[in-house]
């Protein structure tokens, strides 16, 4: 995907090129109308105002799908920046019947309530097409280089909650909120966003998403390891400082020669190697001992210093 456009727009461009069978085309058309139409469809003088959107890509996609199966033409093709898609032709009635939006009078306003028609999304492939159409009309995804976020926004809570059930069909766990009079379904988990891209057949976007996701996870792992290594170094330094302090307490108050051979050896090694780890100290003893053995001896030294301080 090109980098001079938003990731979300790139996804939509890819989706707008997908070819499907007839029943999936109907499902996608239905999703676009239900997700995008905040007003009723209007039919006057042989013209149907089918879509109100300033998204040129969406209007082109709708007409491309509809014109495959119905005898319709764009009525406002000269004004591509018009926010309304006007269509005409003998296939308007057939199209509205298939979309369950038909008004027998075919005059004035064709009242409709955005709702998911169970017959239109009867098969799994049509459910996927419906999600794809809804994303084209009312979806957005952040560039995965930043936070993971994908959302769908709708004009009312009822339709939004119906759509949540559609997502759950695919094992997804959508979240819901209302903001500025609009209802939103959103996803924050990378795994679920990846699943959605796959469901919609945005395979190029999915590959880019996964590559960026892996890159981020590798960087995060490196940072965690680096932070962990630094934390371990701080622990070694802190423990060593305490051990050196205890050894000097013994040296100043009773002399190191009062320690037994094993404790004396470790005490001298610690004084000579204040930044060495327990494992490194263990390898320096003669003969070499275990890390736990070194730790045991240093704890004995610490207890002797503690007894001296308590006197």
Protein Blocks (a to p, Z undefined) as FASTA:
>chain_A
ZZkbcfklmmmmmmmmpccdfklmmmmmmmmmmmmmmbdcddeehiacfbgcfbfklmmm
mmmmmmmmpccddfklmlmmbcbdcdedjklmmmmmmnopacfklgajadddddddfklm
mpmklmmmmmmmmmmmmgccddfklccddddddfbfklmmmmmmmmmmnopacddddeeh
iacdddfbfklmmmmmmmnopaklmmmmmmmmmmmmmmmmmmmmmmmmmmmmmmmmmmmm
mmmmmmmmmmmmnopklpcfklmmmmmmmmmmmmbcfklmmmmpccdddfklmmmmmmmm
mmmmmmmmmZZ
